[in-house]
Amino acid sequence: EGLVESVHLSKENFFYILRTWKKYREEKPPFLLLYQDDKDWFDVKPFETRELMEQFIEEHLRTE
């Protein structure tokens, strides 16, 4: 549940994810979430706690 078998994204979005992921690898946040926004853009978001990440996911799913 919650896993995606495949995704389609633009080259621009792919390179954005790579740059953003690299940035956060250096910052080393405790939690990092790859998600798709309401405009079908994939993004990476850091969180300090699992609870904050889960709250974001719940709110994100409610807006869909």
GUDOSE-847943 format. One record per atom (N, C-alpha, C): residue number from 0; z, y, x; atom name. Coordinates in nm, 2 decimals. Layout:
% residues N
   n     up  north   east atom
 NUM      Z      Y      X   CA
...
***
This chain:
% residues 64
   n     up  north   east atom
   0   0.00  -0.12   0.08    N
   0   0.00   0.00   0.00   CA
   0   0.00   0.12   0.09    C
   1  -0.08   0.22   0.05    N
   1  -0.09   0.35   0.13   CA
   1  -0.18   0.35   0.25    C
   2  -0.23   0.23   0.28    N
   2  -0.32   0.22   0.39   CA
   2  -0.47   0.24   0.35    C
   3  -0.55   0.30   0.43    N
   3  -0.69   0.33   0.40   CA
   3  -0.77   0.24   0.49    C
   4  -0.87   0.17   0.43    N
   4  -0.95   0.08   0.51   CA
   4  -1.05   0.16   0.59    C
   5  -1.11   0.26   0.54    N
   5  -1.20   0.35   0.61   CA
   5  -1.21   0.49   0.55    C
   6  -1.25   0.58   0.63    N
   6  -1.26   0.72   0.59   CA
   6  -1.39   0.78   0.64    C
   7  -1.44   0.88   0.57    N
   7  -1.55   0.96   0.61   CA
   7  -1.51   1.10   0.64    C
   8  -1.53   1.15   0.76    N
   8  -1.50   1.28   0.79   CA
   8  -1.60   1.34   0.89    C
   9  -1.61   1.47   0.88    N
   9  -1.71   1.54   0.96   CA
   9  -1.67   1.54   1.11    C
  10  -1.77   1.56   1.19    N
  10  -1.75   1.56   1.34   CA
  10  -1.65   1.67   1.37    C
  11  -1.67   1.79   1.31    N
  11  -1.57   1.90   1.33   CA
  11  -1.43   1.86   1.30    C
  12  -1.41   1.79   1.19    N
  12  -1.28   1.74   1.15   CA
  12  -1.22   1.64   1.25    C
  13  -1.31   1.55   1.29    N
  13  -1.27   1.45   1.39   CA
  13  -1.22   1.51   1.52    C
  14  -1.29   1.61   1.57    N
  14  -1.25   1.68   1.70   CA
  14  -1.13   1.76   1.68    C
  15  -1.12   1.82   1.56    N
  15  -0.99   1.89   1.52   CA
  15  -0.87   1.80   1.53    C
  16  -0.88   1.68   1.48    N
  16  -0.77   1.58   1.48   CA
  16  -0.74   1.55   1.62    C
  17  -0.84   1.52   1.70    N
  17  -0.82   1.49   1.84   CA
  17  -0.74   1.60   1.92    C
  18  -0.79   1.73   1.90    N
  18  -0.72   1.84   1.96   CA
  18  -0.57   1.86   1.91    C
  19  -0.56   1.84   1.78    N
  19  -0.42   1.86   1.73   CA
  19  -0.33   1.75   1.77    C
  20  -0.38   1.63   1.77    N
  20  -0.30   1.51   1.81   CA
  20  -0.26   1.53   1.96    C
  21  -0.35   1.57   2.04    N
  21  -0.31   1.60   2.18   CA
  21  -0.20   1.70   2.20    C
  22  -0.21   1.81   2.12    N
  22  -0.11   1.91   2.12   CA
  22   0.03   1.86   2.09    C
  23   0.03   1.78   1.98    N
  23   0.16   1.72   1.94   CA
  23   0.21   1.61   2.03    C
  24   0.12   1.54   2.10    N
  24   0.17   1.44   2.19   CA
  24   0.24   1.51   2.30    C
  25   0.20   1.63   2.34    N
  25   0.27   1.71   2.44   CA
  25   0.41   1.76   2.39    C
  26   0.41   1.80   2.26    N
  26   0.53   1.85   2.20   CA
  26   0.63   1.74   2.16    C
  27   0.58   1.62   2.14    N
  27   0.66   1.51   2.10   CA
  27   0.75   1.53   1.98    C
  28   0.70   1.56   1.87    N
  28   0.79   1.57   1.75   CA
  28   0.83   1.43   1.71    C
  29   0.95   1.41   1.65    N
  29   1.00   1.28   1.61   CA
  29   0.90   1.21   1.51    C
  30   0.84   1.28   1.42    N
  30   0.75   1.22   1.33   CA
  30   0.62   1.30   1.32    C
  31   0.51   1.23   1.30    N
  31   0.38   1.29   1.30   CA
  31   0.30   1.22   1.19    C
  32   0.24   1.30   1.09    N
  32   0.17   1.25   0.98   CA
  32   0.03   1.29   0.98    C
  33  -0.06   1.19   0.97    N
  33  -0.20   1.22   0.95   CA
  33  -0.23   1.21   0.80    C
  34  -0.28   1.32   0.74    N
  34  -0.30   1.32   0.59   CA
  34  -0.43   1.39   0.55    C
  35  -0.47   1.37   0.43    N
  35  -0.59   1.43   0.38   CA
  35  -0.55   1.53   0.27    C
  36  -0.60   1.66   0.29    N
  36  -0.56   1.76   0.20   CA
  36  -0.65   1.76   0.08    C
  37  -0.63   1.86  -0.01    N
  37  -0.70   1.86  -0.14   CA
  37  -0.85   1.90  -0.12    C
  38  -0.88   1.95   0.00    N
  38  -1.02   1.98   0.02   CA
  38  -1.09   1.87   0.11    C
  39  -1.03   1.75   0.11    N
  39  -1.08   1.64   0.19   CA
  39  -1.08   1.66   0.34    C
  40  -1.00   1.75   0.39    N
  40  -0.99   1.78   0.53   CA
  40  -0.87   1.70   0.58    C
  41  -0.89   1.63   0.69    N
  41  -0.78   1.55   0.75   CA
  41  -0.70   1.64   0.85    C
  42  -0.57   1.63   0.85    N
  42  -0.49   1.72   0.93   CA
  42  -0.37   1.63   0.98    C
  43  -0.30   1.69   1.08    N
  43  -0.19   1.62   1.14   CA
  43  -0.07   1.72   1.13    C
  44   0.04   1.67   1.08    N
  44   0.16   1.76   1.06   CA
  44   0.28   1.70   1.12    C
  45   0.35   1.78   1.20    N
  45   0.48   1.73   1.26   CA
  45   0.60   1.75   1.17    C
  46   0.70   1.66   1.19    N
  46   0.82   1.67   1.12   CA
  46   0.94   1.64   1.21    C
  47   1.05   1.71   1.18    N
  47   1.17   1.68   1.26   CA
  47   1.25   1.56   1.21    C
  48   1.24   1.53   1.08    N
  48   1.31   1.42   1.02   CA
  48   1.21   1.34   0.93    C
  49   1.25   1.21   0.91    N
  49   1.18   1.12   0.82   CA
  49   1.19   1.18   0.68    C
  50   1.30   1.23   0.65    N
  50   1.33   1.28   0.51   CA
  50   1.23   1.40   0.48    C
  51   1.22   1.49   0.57    N
  51   1.12   1.60   0.55   CA
  51   0.98   1.55   0.54    C
  52   0.94   1.45   0.62    N
  52   0.81   1.39   0.61   CA
  52   0.79   1.33   0.47    C
  53   0.88   1.25   0.43    N
  53   0.87   1.19   0.30   CA
  53   0.87   1.29   0.18    C
  54   0.95   1.40   0.20    N
  54   0.94   1.50   0.09   CA
  54   0.80   1.57   0.09    C
  55   0.74   1.59   0.20    N
  55   0.61   1.65   0.21   CA
  55   0.51   1.55   0.14    C
  56   0.52   1.42   0.17    N
  56   0.43   1.32   0.11   CA
  56   0.45   1.32  -0.04    C
  57   0.57   1.32  -0.09    N
  57   0.59   1.33  -0.24   CA
  57   0.53   1.45  -0.30    C
  58   0.55   1.57  -0.24    N
  58   0.49   1.69  -0.29   CA
  58   0.34   1.69  -0.28    C
  59   0.29   1.64  -0.18    N
  59   0.14   1.63  -0.16   CA
  59   0.08   1.54  -0.26    C
  60   0.14   1.43  -0.29    N
  60   0.09   1.33  -0.39   CA
  60   0.10   1.39  -0.53    C
  61   0.20   1.47  -0.56    N
  61   0.22   1.54  -0.69   CA
  61   0.10   1.64  -0.72    C
  62   0.05   1.70  -0.62    N
  62  -0.05   1.80  -0.64   CA
  62  -0.19   1.74  -0.66    C
  63  -0.21   1.61  -0.64    N
  63  -0.34   1.54  -0.65   CA
  63  -0.37   1.52  -0.80    C
***
